[in-house]
Amino acid sequence: QVQLVESGGGLVQPGGSLRLSCATSRDIFSIYVMGWYRQAPGKQRELVATVTNGGTTNYANSVKGRFTISRDNAKNTVYLQMNSLKPEDTAVYYCNAYYSRISNYWGQGTQVTVSS
C-alpha cells in the first residue's frame, strides 16, 4: 500500500506564503517522479510542479517564479513552497508519485485557500 502523507494547507491572504509537504516511503521516493497537482471547484485537476529523482523540475506557467518544488532525500519528502499567492491559487492540492501509467499514486489532498 503506497502512502503519500500531505500537510501544510490552510488559509492565507493574497500575497502570502505557504509550504506544502508530502512524505512517502524510501522505495517510492527514490525512483518515482514526485509532483503536485491542484483542482479548483468546477475545474479539472492540473499540474502544478514535478521533480524527478535526479532533481529536474517542471512548472506550470501560472506558478513559475512564485512556487518552488524541492525534495529532501534524507526525509523522503517533497515540498512545494508557494509565495505571492493569488486568489486563483485556491484549490485542493494533491501530491503525486508517478512511475508508470499503472504505478501512479495520489495523496488525500490538502486545501489551500487564498482570500482576504
N, CA and C atoms as an extended XYZ file, in Angstrom:
348
Properties=species:S:1:pos:R:3:atomname:S:1:resname:S:1:resid:I:1 pbc="F F F"
N         0.843       -1.180        0.000 N   GLN     1
C         0.000        0.000        0.000 CA  GLN     1
C         0.887        1.241        0.000 C   GLN     1
N         0.794        2.014       -1.064 N   VAL     2
C         1.591        3.235       -1.166 CA  VAL     2
C         0.863        4.363       -0.444 C   VAL     2
N         1.589        5.027        0.433 N   GLN     3
C         1.006        6.159        1.156 CA  GLN     3
C         1.758        7.437        0.848 C   GLN     3
N         1.009        8.476        0.568 N   LEU     4
C         1.548        9.816        0.404 CA  LEU     4
C         0.860       10.678        1.447 C   LEU     4
N         1.615       11.160        2.410 N   VAL     5
C         1.038       11.898        3.540 CA  VAL     5
C         1.337       13.377        3.372 C   VAL     5
N         0.283       14.141        3.132 N   GLU     6
C         0.414       15.575        2.856 CA  GLU     6
C         0.132       16.404        4.111 C   GLU     6
N         0.720       17.582        4.140 N   SER     7
C         0.425       18.541        5.195 CA  SER     7
C         0.776       19.939        4.723 C   SER     7
N         0.246       20.944        5.421 N   GLY     8
C         0.671       22.306        5.164 CA  GLY     8
C        -0.344       23.229        4.529 C   GLY     8
N        -1.506       22.740        4.177 N   GLY     9
C        -2.506       23.620        3.583 CA  GLY     9
C        -3.101       24.556        4.611 C   GLY     9
N        -3.963       25.456        4.128 N   GLY    10
C        -4.619       26.380        5.043 CA  GLY    10
C        -5.128       27.607        4.349 C   GLY    10
N        -5.481       28.600        5.162 N   LEU    11
C        -5.998       29.872        4.671 CA  LEU    11
C        -4.895       30.922        4.754 C   LEU    11
N        -4.711       31.655        3.670 N   VAL    12
C        -3.676       32.692        3.634 CA  VAL    12
C        -4.201       33.878        2.841 C   VAL    12
N        -3.724       35.062        3.183 N   GLN    13
C        -4.135       36.252        2.451 CA  GLN    13
C        -3.386       36.367        1.132 C   GLN    13
N        -3.959       37.064        0.169 N   PRO    14
C        -3.231       37.288       -1.095 CA  PRO    14
C        -1.872       37.908       -0.831 C   PRO    14
N        -0.878       37.397       -1.549 N   GLY    15
C         0.497       37.847       -1.359 CA  GLY    15
C         1.257       37.052       -0.320 C   GLY    15
N         0.562       36.196        0.406 N   GLY    16
C         1.190       35.402        1.444 CA  GLY    16
C         1.871       34.156        0.920 C   GLY    16
N         2.365       33.352        1.865 N   SER    17
C         3.113       32.145        1.520 CA  SER    17
C         2.612       30.952        2.321 C   SER    17
N         2.767       29.785        1.725 N   LEU    18
C         2.515       28.512        2.394 CA  LEU    18
C         3.519       27.496        1.880 C   LEU    18
N         3.798       26.497        2.698 N   ARG    19
C         4.636       25.394        2.249 CA  ARG    19
C         3.893       24.081        2.470 C   ARG    19
N         3.759       23.325        1.407 N   LEU    20
C         3.148       22.000        1.477 CA  LEU    20
C         4.245       20.948        1.567 C   LEU    20
N         3.937       19.874        2.294 N   SER    21
C         4.872       18.761        2.420 CA  SER    21
C         4.158       17.465        2.058 C   SER    21
N         4.927       16.522        1.525 N   CYS    22
C         4.384       15.207        1.175 CA  CYS    22
C         5.459       14.167        1.469 C   CYS    22
N         5.171       13.278        2.403 N   ALA    23
C         6.128       12.246        2.786 CA  ALA    23
C         5.664       10.882        2.286 C   ALA    23
N         6.621       10.071        1.884 N   THR    24
C         6.297        8.721        1.451 CA  THR    24
C         7.446        7.783        1.817 C   THR    24
N         7.381        6.551        1.328 N   SER    25
C         8.418        5.581        1.662 CA  SER    25
C         9.659        5.783        0.803 C   SER    25
N        10.783        5.257        1.267 N   ARG    26
C        12.029        5.398        0.518 CA  ARG    26
C        11.940        4.666       -0.831 C   ARG    26
N        11.266        3.535       -0.859 N   ASP    27
C        11.173        2.766       -2.112 CA  ASP    27
C        10.495        3.580       -3.207 C   ASP    27
N         9.476        4.312       -2.822 N   ILE    28
C         8.761        5.142       -3.780 CA  ILE    28
C         9.583        6.372       -4.125 C   ILE    28
N        10.065        7.039       -3.081 N   PHE    29
C        10.704        8.332       -3.263 CA  PHE    29
C        11.956        8.236       -4.132 C   PHE    29
N        12.662        7.110       -4.052 N   SER    30
C        13.955        7.006       -4.733 CA  SER    30
C        13.830        6.845       -6.240 C   SER    30
N        12.685        6.383       -6.752 N   ILE    31
C        12.592        6.132       -8.189 CA  ILE    31
C        11.434        6.828       -8.879 C   ILE    31
N        10.486        7.332       -8.107 N   TYR    32
C         9.315        7.940       -8.733 CA  TYR    32
C         9.534        9.427       -8.998 C   TYR    32
N         8.850        9.937       -9.996 N   VAL    33
C         8.739       11.376      -10.185 CA  VAL    33
C         7.694       11.877       -9.188 C   VAL    33
N         8.060       12.834       -8.386 N   MET    34
C         7.158       13.392       -7.384 CA  MET    34
C         6.597       14.715       -7.895 C   MET    34
N         5.331       14.956       -7.590 N   GLY    35
C         4.744       16.183       -8.097 CA  GLY    35
C         3.576       16.668       -7.271 C   GLY    35
N         3.159       17.877       -7.607 N   TRP    36
C         1.971       18.474       -7.015 CA  TRP    36
C         1.009       18.859       -8.130 C   TRP    36
N        -0.253       18.544       -7.913 N   TYR    37
C        -1.325       18.928       -8.794 CA  TYR    37
C        -2.379       19.656       -7.960 C   TYR    37
N        -3.271       20.340       -8.631 N   ARG    38
C        -4.337       21.017       -7.898 CA  ARG    38
C        -5.644       20.953       -8.680 C   ARG    38
N        -6.737       21.053       -7.915 N   GLN    39
C        -8.056       21.028       -8.525 CA  GLN    39
C        -8.931       22.059       -7.840 C   GLN    39
N        -9.340       23.054       -8.605 N   ALA    40
C       -10.244       24.079       -8.109 CA  ALA    40
C       -11.686       23.638       -8.360 C   ALA    40
N       -12.640       24.168       -7.603 N   PRO    41
C       -14.045       23.788       -7.796 CA  PRO    41
C       -14.490       23.991       -9.242 C   PRO    41
N       -15.098       22.971       -9.814 N   GLY    42
C       -15.614       23.056      -11.169 CA  GLY    42
C       -14.569       22.954      -12.256 C   GLY    42
N       -13.322       22.692      -11.884 N   LYS    43
C       -12.248       22.610      -12.876 CA  LYS    43
C       -11.574       21.246      -12.821 C   LYS    43
N       -10.834       20.936      -13.879 N   GLN    44
C       -10.092       19.687      -13.916 CA  GLN    44
C        -8.809       19.801      -13.090 C   GLN    44
N        -8.331       18.653      -12.643 N   ARG    45
C        -7.055       18.631      -11.945 CA  ARG    45
C        -5.950       19.036      -12.915 C   ARG    45
N        -5.030       19.867      -12.437 N   GLU    46
C        -3.956       20.351      -13.315 CA  GLU    46
C        -2.604       20.228      -12.629 C   GLU    46
N        -1.590       20.110      -13.477 N   LEU    47
C        -0.218       20.052      -13.000 CA  LEU    47
C         0.185       21.379      -12.379 C   LEU    47
N         0.872       21.299      -11.232 N   VAL    48
C         1.496       22.483      -10.645 CA  VAL    48
C         3.009       22.418      -10.848 C   VAL    48
N         3.623       21.326      -10.380 N   ALA    49
C         5.067       21.176      -10.495 CA  ALA    49
C         5.452       19.732      -10.275 C   ALA    49
N         6.563       19.321      -10.900 N   THR    50
C         7.109       17.990      -10.681 CA  THR    50
C         8.615       18.077      -10.494 C   THR    50
N         9.156       17.040       -9.843 N   VAL    51
C        10.605       16.937       -9.689 CA  VAL    51
C        10.995       15.466       -9.807 C   VAL    51
N        12.004       15.198      -10.624 N   THR    52
C        12.467       13.829      -10.795 CA  THR    52
C        13.408       13.435       -9.662 C   THR    52
N        13.757       12.154       -9.606 N   ASN    53
C        14.698       11.733       -8.574 CA  ASN    53
C        16.089       12.294       -8.836 C   ASN    53
N        16.333       12.800      -10.035 N   GLY    54
C        17.594       13.465      -10.334 CA  GLY    54
C        17.566       14.962      -10.078 C   GLY    54
N        16.387       15.466       -9.680 N   GLY    55
C        16.284       16.883       -9.337 CA  GLY    55
C        15.793       17.795      -10.445 C   GLY    55
N        15.441       17.240      -11.587 N   THR    56
C        14.917       18.071      -12.675 CA  THR    56
C        13.482       18.497      -12.349 C   THR    56
N        13.232       19.789      -12.490 N   THR    57
C        11.916       20.316      -12.127 CA  THR    57
C        11.148       20.791      -13.364 C   THR    57
N         9.843       20.842      -13.190 N   ASN    58
C         8.953       21.316      -14.242 CA  ASN    58
C         7.797       22.045      -13.557 C   ASN    58
N         7.405       23.198      -14.119 N   TYR    59
C         6.364       24.013      -13.500 CA  TYR    59
C         5.298       24.405      -14.515 C   TYR    59
N         4.080       24.543      -14.024 N   ALA    60
C         3.044       25.163      -14.829 CA  ALA    60
C         3.385       26.638      -15.016 C   ALA    60
N         3.036       27.185      -16.171 N   ASN    61
C         3.361       28.593      -16.444 CA  ASN    61
C         2.749       29.520      -15.399 C   ASN    61
N         1.597       29.146      -14.895 N   SER    62
C         0.878       30.012      -13.960 CA  SER    62
C         1.572       30.164      -12.609 C   SER    62
N         2.517       29.276      -12.297 N   VAL    63
C         3.177       29.338      -10.990 CA  VAL    63
C         4.672       29.612      -11.095 C   VAL    63
N         5.202       29.661      -12.290 N   LYS    64
C         6.644       29.899      -12.461 CA  LYS    64
C         7.035       31.220      -11.819 C   LYS    64
N         8.130       31.170      -11.074 N   GLY    65
C         8.615       32.364      -10.404 CA  GLY    65
C         7.990       32.610       -9.048 C   GLY    65
N         6.923       31.872       -8.732 N   ARG    66
C         6.256       32.038       -7.429 CA  ARG    66
C         6.347       30.770       -6.580 C   ARG    66
N         6.285       29.620       -7.213 N   PHE    67
C         6.308       28.340       -6.496 CA  PHE    67
C         7.647       27.649       -6.733 C   PHE    67
N         8.088       26.904       -5.730 N   THR    68
C         9.316       26.122       -5.852 CA  THR    68
C         9.070       24.723       -5.305 C   THR    68
N         9.356       23.726       -6.128 N   ILE    69
C         9.264       22.338       -5.677 CA  ILE    69
C        10.669       21.865       -5.328 C   ILE    69
N        10.762       21.102       -4.250 N   SER    70
C        12.066       20.578       -3.847 CA  SER    70
C        11.857       19.240       -3.153 C   SER    70
N        12.950       18.494       -3.017 N   ARG    71
C        12.856       17.198       -2.369 CA  ARG    71
C        13.997       17.029       -1.375 C   ARG    71
N        13.680       16.415       -0.246 N   ASP    72
C        14.670       16.091        0.776 CA  ASP    72
C        14.821       14.577        0.769 C   ASP    72
N        15.911       14.114        0.196 N   ASN    73
C        16.100       12.673        0.035 CA  ASN    73
C        16.289       11.964        1.379 C   ASN    73
N        16.796       12.674        2.363 N   ALA    74
C        17.002       12.057        3.674 CA  ALA    74
C        15.675       11.816        4.395 C   ALA    74
N        14.679       12.654        4.083 N   LYS    75
C        13.376       12.542        4.747 CA  LYS    75
C        12.305       11.941        3.846 C   LYS    75
N        12.675       11.597        2.612 N   ASN    76
C        11.699       11.046        1.659 CA  ASN    76
C        10.479       11.954        1.542 C   ASN    76
N        10.748       13.231        1.431 N   THR    77
C         9.694       14.239        1.447 CA  THR    77
C         9.887       15.218        0.305 C   THR    77
N         8.775       15.575       -0.328 N   VAL    78
C         8.782       16.604       -1.356 CA  VAL    78
C         8.004       17.809       -0.821 C   VAL    78
N         8.495       18.985       -1.153 N   TYR    79
C         7.895       20.223       -0.669 CA  TYR    79
C         7.424       21.079       -1.844 C   TYR    79
N         6.433       21.901       -1.569 N   LEU    80
C         6.022       22.925       -2.512 CA  LEU    80
C         5.959       24.240       -1.747 C   LEU    80
N         6.934       25.101       -1.992 N   GLN    81
C         6.946       26.425       -1.397 CA  GLN    81
C         6.165       27.360       -2.309 C   GLN    81
N         5.118       27.952       -1.765 N   MET    82
C         4.235       28.813       -2.559 CA  MET    82
C         4.313       30.234       -2.018 C   MET    82
N         4.821       31.135       -2.846 N   ASN    83
C         4.940       32.542       -2.482 CA  ASN    83
C         4.042       33.390       -3.373 C   ASN    83
N         3.808       34.616       -2.953 N   SER    84
C         2.993       35.560       -3.723 CA  SER    84
C         1.679       34.922       -4.157 C   SER    84
N         1.024       34.297       -3.217 N   LEU    85
C        -0.202       33.568       -3.538 CA  LEU    85
C        -1.308       34.499       -3.994 C   LEU    85
N        -2.112       33.986       -4.922 N   LYS    86
C        -3.212       34.736       -5.508 CA  LYS    86
C        -4.527       33.992       -5.235 C   LYS    86
N        -5.641       34.696       -5.269 N   PRO    87
C        -6.920       34.008       -5.073 CA  PRO    87
C        -7.129       32.851       -6.058 C   PRO    87
N        -6.619       32.984       -7.258 N   GLU    88
C        -6.774       31.912       -8.254 CA  GLU    88
C        -5.927       30.685       -7.952 C   GLU    88
N        -5.080       30.749       -6.940 N   ASP    89
C        -4.341       29.557       -6.497 CA  ASP    89
C        -5.181       28.697       -5.555 C   ASP    89
N        -6.343       29.188       -5.172 N   THR    90
C        -7.225       28.430       -4.295 CA  THR    90
C        -7.635       27.124       -4.949 C   THR    90
N        -7.394       26.011       -4.250 N   ALA    91
C        -7.681       24.686       -4.798 CA  ALA    91
C        -7.344       23.635       -3.739 C   ALA    91
N        -7.728       22.412       -4.036 N   VAL    92
C        -7.203       21.272       -3.284 CA  VAL    92
C        -5.925       20.830       -3.986 C   VAL    92
N        -4.856       20.746       -3.232 N   TYR    93
C        -3.556       20.372       -3.782 CA  TYR    93
C        -3.279       18.902       -3.452 C   TYR    93
N        -2.869       18.170       -4.473 N   TYR    94
C        -2.626       16.735       -4.338 CA  TYR    94
C        -1.166       16.414       -4.625 C   TYR    94
N        -0.591       15.615       -3.764 N   CYS    95
C         0.739       15.073       -4.007 CA  CYS    95
C         0.610       13.860       -4.927 C   CYS    95
N         1.580       13.708       -5.813 N   ASN    96
C         1.562       12.601       -6.775 CA  ASN    96
C         2.924       11.932       -6.852 C   ASN    96
N         2.891       10.603       -6.964 N   ALA    97
C         4.106        9.824       -7.216 CA  ALA    97
C         3.857        9.022       -8.480 C   ALA    97
N         4.682        9.288       -9.509 N   TYR    98
C         4.463        8.668      -10.816 CA  TYR    98
C         5.684        7.881      -11.241 C   TYR    98
N         5.421        6.608      -11.636 N   TYR    99
C         6.478        5.789      -12.237 CA  TYR    99
C         6.054        5.305      -13.622 C   TYR    99
N         4.796        4.915      -13.710 N   SER   100
C         4.249        4.471      -14.991 CA  SER   100
C         2.735        4.662      -14.926 C   SER   100
N         2.059        4.356      -16.028 N   ARG   101
C         0.608        4.551      -16.050 CA  ARG   101
C        -0.089        3.725      -14.969 C   ARG   101
N         0.454        2.578      -14.648 N   ILE   102
C        -0.182        1.739      -13.626 CA  ILE   102
C         0.469        1.899      -12.263 C   ILE   102
N         1.546        2.609      -12.186 N   SER   103
C         2.194        2.910      -10.898 CA  SER   103
C         2.148        4.415      -10.703 C   SER   103
N         0.963        4.877      -10.351 N   ASN   104
C         0.686        6.310      -10.287 CA  ASN   104
C        -0.199        6.525       -9.068 C   ASN   104
N         0.328        7.208       -8.047 N   TYR   105
C        -0.348        7.287       -6.763 CA  TYR   105
C        -0.606        8.729       -6.351 C   TYR   105
N        -1.690        8.882       -5.562 N   TRP   106
C        -2.128       10.213       -5.143 CA  TRP   106
C        -2.272       10.295       -3.631 C   TRP   106
N        -1.987       11.479       -3.091 N   GLY   107
C        -2.290       11.754       -1.702 CA  GLY   107
C        -3.762       12.087       -1.534 C   GLY   107
N        -4.149       12.359       -0.297 N   GLN   108
C        -5.556       12.593        0.016 CA  GLN   108
C        -5.986       14.021       -0.319 C   GLN   108
N        -5.045       14.899       -0.546 N   GLY   109
C        -5.357       16.280       -0.882 CA  GLY   109
C        -5.345       17.178        0.340 C   GLY   109
N        -4.915       18.425        0.132 N   THR   110
C        -4.923       19.415        1.201 CA  THR   110
C        -5.444       20.734        0.628 C   THR   110
N        -6.339       21.367        1.362 N   GLN   111
C        -6.988       22.576        0.876 CA  GLN   111
C        -6.087       23.793        1.068 C   GLN   111
N        -5.956       24.569        0.010 N   VAL   112
C        -5.279       25.861        0.069 CA  VAL   112
C        -6.299       26.924       -0.333 C   VAL   112
N        -6.536       27.877        0.537 N   THR   113
C        -7.481       28.952        0.265 CA  THR   113
C        -6.758       30.288        0.387 C   THR   113
N        -6.820       31.076       -0.677 N   VAL   114
C        -6.188       32.392       -0.695 CA  VAL   114
C        -7.298       33.433       -0.739 C   VAL   114
N        -7.457       34.130        0.368 N   SER   115
C        -8.572       35.065        0.472 CA  SER   115
C        -8.276       36.104        1.540 C   SER   115
N        -8.793       37.303        1.316 N   SER   116
C        -8.659       38.351        2.330 CA  SER   116
C        -9.886       38.384        3.238 C   SER   116
